[in-house]
Amino acid sequence: MIDTTEHVTRHFVLTTDGTIREFTSDQAALIAGGSECVPEFADAHLRYLQVSWSADAEQELRVQTTGGAIHFDSKGHMVEVAPPGETDHISRFEHDTCVQWALRDLIPSLYAVN
């Protein structure tokens, strides 16, 4: 059963080598605010996908996604967030993977997600 009071937002960074990395909301806020750096993202232009979900009283699940492009300086501090450009395409596979991972706690382990 879905907790109808819950609203969850997950943050994913998609790297050029095909890796998808998730950050908690707290981590994402620190990175976006410049308080935390990610050295492995130094001088990188990466893609970002945010997945949010909530449920209403009728147990209907609502999922929203939004994407963008993020830029990091030479130390790994995020310096820019922009709408996705032509080279920032998130494939259907990457999108669906992030959505399914964001919903992982809702689906009983006996079900296969694909």
C-alpha positions in Angstrom: 0.0 0.0 0.0 1.2 3.5 -0.9 1.6 6.1 1.9 -0.6 8.9 0.5 1.2 11.5 2.6 4.4 10.8 0.9 5.9 12.9 -1.9 9.3 11.6 -3.1 11.8 13.3 -5.4 14.9 11.4 -6.7 17.8 13.0 -8.4 19.9 11.3 -11.1 23.0 12.3 -13.0 23.7 10.5 -16.3 27.4 10.5 -17.2 29.1 10.3 -20.6 30.3 6.7 -19.9 26.7 5.4 -19.4 26.7 5.5 -15.6 23.6 6.7 -13.8 24.2 8.1 -10.3 21.5 8.9 -7.8 21.8 11.6 -5.2 19.6 12.1 -2.2 17.6 15.3 -2.0 19.9 16.6 0.7 23.0 15.8 -1.4 21.4 17.4 -4.5 20.6 20.6 -2.5 24.2 20.9 -1.2 25.6 20.3 -4.7 23.2 22.8 -6.3 24.0 25.4 -3.6 27.7 25.0 -4.1 28.4 23.7 -0.6 29.5 20.2 -1.9 31.6 19.3 -4.8 31.7 16.1 -6.8 35.4 15.7 -7.9 34.7 12.9 -10.4 32.5 15.4 -12.3 35.2 18.0 -12.6 35.0 19.9 -16.0 32.0 17.8 -17.0 28.9 18.7 -18.9 26.3 16.1 -17.8 22.6 15.3 -18.1 20.3 15.4 -15.1 16.9 13.8 -14.5 14.6 14.5 -11.6 11.9 11.9 -10.8 9.1 12.9 -8.4 6.2 10.8 -7.4 3.2 11.1 -5.1 -0.1 9.2 -4.5 -3.6 10.5 -3.9 -6.3 9.1 -1.7 -7.6 6.8 -4.5 -4.1 5.2 -4.6 -3.3 6.6 -7.9 0.4 7.1 -8.4 1.5 10.2 -10.2 5.0 10.4 -11.6 6.7 13.5 -13.0 10.1 13.8 -14.6 12.1 16.8 -15.7 15.6 16.9 -17.3 18.4 19.3 -17.7 22.0 19.9 -18.4 24.5 20.6 -15.6 28.0 21.9 -15.8 30.8 21.5 -13.3 34.0 23.5 -12.8 37.6 22.1 -12.5 37.0 21.2 -8.9 33.6 19.5 -9.3 31.4 22.3 -8.1 28.2 22.7 -10.1 28.3 26.1 -11.8 25.4 26.0 -14.2 22.0 24.3 -14.7 20.4 24.8 -18.1 17.5 23.3 -20.1 18.6 20.3 -22.1 20.2 21.1 -25.5 20.4 19.0 -28.6 23.4 17.0 -27.3 21.7 16.5 -23.9 19.2 13.9 -25.0 18.1 11.3 -22.4 17.2 8.1 -24.1 13.9 6.3 -23.4 15.9 3.5 -21.8 17.8 5.9 -19.5 14.5 7.7 -18.6 12.7 4.5 -17.8 15.6 3.1 -15.9 15.6 6.2 -13.6 11.8 6.1 -13.2 11.9 2.4 -12.3 14.8 2.9 -9.8 12.9 5.8 -8.2 9.9 3.6 -7.7 11.9 0.6 -6.4 10.5 0.9 -2.8 6.9 0.8 -4.0 7.0 -2.4 -5.9 7.1 -5.7 -4.0 10.3 -7.7 -4.8 8.3 -10.6 -6.2 7.4 -8.5 -9.2 9.8 -8.0 -12.1 10.2 -4.4 -13.2 11.2 -3.9 -16.8 
